[in-house]
Amino acid sequence: MKTSEKITLEKGMYIFGIIAIIIGIPILYFYMKAFSKGDLPVCMVYQYFGIYCPGCGGSRAVKALLEGKILESFCDHPIVLYTVVIYFVFMISQTLHFINPVKVKGIRFHYWFLYGALVVIVLNVLVKNVLKFCFGIYLL
């Protein structure tokens, strides 16, 4: 990728990140209100097939993270914490870069962010299903 294309990509991702946080805050507020009194919905894949899917635990992880339970969030589904860390590091570095581009170099998009997320998701599914089927440890 050329340097000019990368700069455009990072600016676009930065703008998308700002829009996502503006839209995401009200959505998270209503999400927490809806599930603060009751249980979260059960995964349909788990309910019908008895296996953990790549998304199992994601809702519980978001809820735990919003309640400040970082370790619980990580155990429920590590992709949530991974995504939040990558998001905030990117957004903070890009904000500092736009404020003072000469002194601060914002981090650039790398495909290893996506490959890392894929590895986290695959490991999460494998570990949860191995614990269930080999050791009888249920995580829901």
Salt bridges, closest charged atoms under 4 A:
GLU67 OE1 - LYS69 NZ 3.25
ASP76 OD1 - ARG60 NE 3.72
